[in-house]
């Protein structure tokens, strides 16, 4: 007489993490999490994850009934809608379960597995954003100048390098960008309006169907007539950088210039270093009725507690958002902040991250060669939390945002307050 049995399976939308003798399940549909440290449960789930089982195993009813940890785990999984039981009498053959898998068509791992694969064939499709520093000249003397640009997109006065990127080089960059479908181009410098080829630059940018972002300090903004003449395309976005303490008369002038050009898309970037700065920024937003704005926290070397409050991630913040299986697998393979992004400095140096070593110079290295070099041997596009301590030991590492420039500047990978916990043998959390 055949024993009563079931097919026990986990849903493909349930993210499974086993680290440090601990199991973590996350329902990507509703945010519920299930944690367990029972050795028999870890062994069971590890068996389910094998290529032979594909998240489906056969369990005898007697085995479930006689093992309280297993029966409780199965009940929790079903209650969290992350899996179920199917009577083998109704389905004698093992159900087919598809395990999700991220596929980067021409990635470096595939070249190791498939002989003679031409990684260069379609590699340029990964390039989607280019930041161009056109010059380094600026007459201002901002305290944040030498550090802010390393943390987020910001103007930068390069006192030791007043080079200007030749228009002919920019023309070649835009030609390549247009050919491969780059979707975003950022124009930065010291004072970009001092760039002698600015008119030609704007003319070139109008030929590419991408979003064009111009970054300038509010004190460097030219008059209304000049802005209208230079920036008159619907695909242009003017990003005004505002640091504190503000020069009120100059900010009044800048706001007046952009407000009087309704067709000009303007976004205010408030560079904040303290709670006081945030309050001051909010007052400016209210006073000028600013609709498009963002806060850019800046680490100045002495405000770590401010970053801890406004940049560091918490378990509550992570679970407050929904994370799709697609997003999770992306972060397992690539850094979402850096992937597909090239930075070209005003001296021609090419970086895949402004805080990393250069990978070439645009006068000697083509963008195709730069992308190939990063894809086959670079570290920035592939800098993931799966590869660094202590994040690689944390269940939340693929739910967290990718490693950003803040981590690089601070010299630590875990900008979080997620501490080790003693997980009970079966703990189920439903997140609203």
ZIUR-V280404 format. One record per helix or strand of 3 or more residues. SS is the DSSP state (H for helix, E for strand). FROM is the first residue (numbers start at 0). LEN is the number of residues. Records with the same first field share a line. If there is no record, write none. Layout:
SS: FROM-LEN  FROM-LEN
This chain:
E: 4-6  13-6  21-6  32-4  55-5  82-5  128-5  183-5  210-7  235-8  264-8  292-5  340-4  348-3  426-3
H: 38-10  60-6  67-12  107-6  122-4  144-4  166-14  191-3  197-8  217-3  223-7  247-12  274-14  303-7  314-6  324-9  366-11  384-3  390-3  404-6
